[in-house]
Amino acid sequence: MTPEELLDAYEEMALIRRTEKAAHDLFLAGFVKGTTHLAAGHEAIAVGASAALRPDDYVFATYRGHHHAMARGATPEECLAELMSKATGLCQAKGGSMHLTKASTGMLGSYAIVGAHLPMAAGAAWSAKLRGSGQVAVAFFGDGATNIGAFHEALNLAAVWQLPALFVCENNLYMEYTPIADVTAVPNPAADRAAGYGMPGEVIDGNDVTVVHEAVARAAERARKGDGPSLIEAQTYRHFGHSRSDPAKYRPAEEVERWLKHDPLDVARAQLEAGGVAPETIAERDRRAAQVVEEAVAAAKNAPEPSRELAFTDVWADGSATWRT
């Protein structure tokens, strides 16, 4: 990444981090119903990967997908309004935190069923291959999904059909509350299984946006050339618990401290300063991100509630459900 690209990536990560913090605060204040799964700490994976993809590529994410939605073009206002069940939300209040979707930018959804979207990403990659569009489909998933049958089924078919697919594991060490290492036979739950499906597997630092960008760019180029799928295991760490009700007391204090010292924003900031970017320039990007999120919170709070009629739209691809019932 060039210094300017890295600076832009830093600002985007700062924007996502502040939006996540706003979502947390809004939940505690009673503005967000249900639950939320925050991705603070995972920002470099979404931002680095998206920067390496084409605008028309497809992205599939998990219920911890706020960062991917924003990296693929969703605004903080759209995301926060969706969390607050407002009509201006990304899905007009029908998706909520766990189902952020923006098909117009290739963000084909966040999925609450663990591993369920991996075969869907394979299907999108199959479509791209049949049409000769040059697109790739990327499935982002957590370490826990590597022990789900759909993970193995999707990888197998992607390899058999040589699909332009990328499988990116966001390994934050915990499958909800259980350490992935306690229930998995191999040290690297995703990458160590790649050879079984005849595809390259790579373990990378998921908190370094430049490393993620380079790895995804290589894999995407390989896929576009017709050389088939790749598996990337990006090691990272979530700053919050699994969900809003989880204080994460099961994680050792020294482990938390070690990972917090390897914060994606701190890593990028150090790289920028080492490359000659002035601290004042970086601080200005932080201020811009803060202002955008502050305005997004105010706009989302003042947005209208969804009308009853909206519940009957987007049910079928060719129109509402009314005529079918």
Buried (B, 14 or more C-beta within 10 A) or exposed (E): BEEEEBBBBBBBBBBBBBBBBBBBEBBEEEBBEEBBBBBBBBBBBBBBBBBBBEEEBBBBBBBBBBBBBBBBBBBBBBBBBBBBBBEBBBBBBBBBBBBBBBEEBBBBBBBBEBBBBBBBBBBBBBBBBEEEBBBBBBBBBBBBBBBBEBBBBBBBBBBEBBBBBBBBBBBBBBBEEEBBEEEBEEEBBBBBBBEEBEBBBBBBBBBBBBBBBBBBBBBBEBBBEEBBBBBBBBBBBBBBBBBBEBEBEEBEEEEEEEBEEBBBBEBBBEBBEEEEBEEEEBEEBBEEBEEBBEEBBEBBBEBEEBEEEBBEBBEEEEEBEEEEE
